[in-house]
Amino acid sequence: MRKTRLPPFKKTIITFLGCSLILFASAVVYGDSLQEEFDGICIHTQEAESLSLEKLQELVTACDQLQKKIEASDDEKKKVLLFRLKKCCNFFAYMIELKSSQN
């Protein structure tokens, strides 16, 4: 079988869809402000390609701040929140890198 490579644009779309799935998988309601703050940050993965570099950097900073709050909490689901938050943050960082390399 011949192995085909995907164009960079298709890779971006696949990554975007994967992150969107992570976001939708987090729809389980934990009933606290950490979950609401997480949702408020990670909802932007759906529009990350159209965001400015400044907005993406703000989102990475917000992820870092929320990560500290989650780590300090005694929420029983903090491992799940941290895992998902890191995925969102990594996606934002990837988009920053991608946009920076295109300029």
C-alpha angles and dihedrals in degrees: 000000000000117000115223126202123224119232114250091252092057090048089054091050092049091049090048091051091048092052090047089055090052089052094049091045087059090061089105103114115235092181099229139101093254090065091047092050090047091051091048091056103037095046085078092070086084092062100029094119092060097045123102122248089250093054091047090051090050089053092051089051090048089051090053092050093047091048089059091050093049093047090052093048127090093220110145091222097050094115090059093047092048092050093050093042091053090052091053092046092049090051092051090048090050091052090050090052092046094049092045092053091050093055 
